[in-house]
Amino acid sequence: MRKITFLLFFTLNFLTAQTTYNFDWSYGTPDQQIEIEVGDTVNWTWTGSGSHNLIVTSGVETFDSGYHTAGWEFSHTFNEVGVTDYTCTPHDDMYGTVTVSSSTMSISENNNLNVRIFPNPVTSNFITIKTATIGIKNIKLYDINSRVVLNTSIDSEILNIDNVSPGVYFIQITINGQSEISKLIVR
Ligand SMILES: [Cu+2]
């Protein structure tokens, strides 16, 4: 039960991991192009002179910042997959496109792999990974900031973690498209 609770927490945490991207919004900021994932936010900061709005001209999302001057900030969180074009109504050299794709981090909700890792905590340079499913194991090791510190594939049950620093990690094991995440403590 403890493991399931933890998996749920981590999965949710992971799927909602959001990034905020920052743009200036002023005269001479044409053709802003950005590709983001669902749930990400784009933040525009008004700079320079003049009064500008930021309004969608076409696309899957609709928003209108209204007119503001330097120092104003406007954010929009993109929850729909697709392309959204925006502009400043009076200044046609201020425009851009936000392209939203679905999250690349789709983690299977079915944890049928029955991953067992030992020893855990790890005190040696190797861990043994047992799974119910046979196949090549694609392995990603994330630190607590969701950074990938190890990305490898193994055909056996033995993973070398010789180069991994002591700490708390999340190990994602994927076999034939099915993933399971476990906590891994390295000492
Ligand atoms: Cu403008």
Boltz pocket constraint, residues with backbone or C-beta under 6 A from the ligand:
constraints:
  - pocket:
      binder: B
      contacts: [[A, 26], [A, 27], [A, 50], [A, 51], [A, 52], [A, 53], [A, 88], [A, 89], [A, 90], [A, 91], [A, 94]]
      max_distance: 6.0
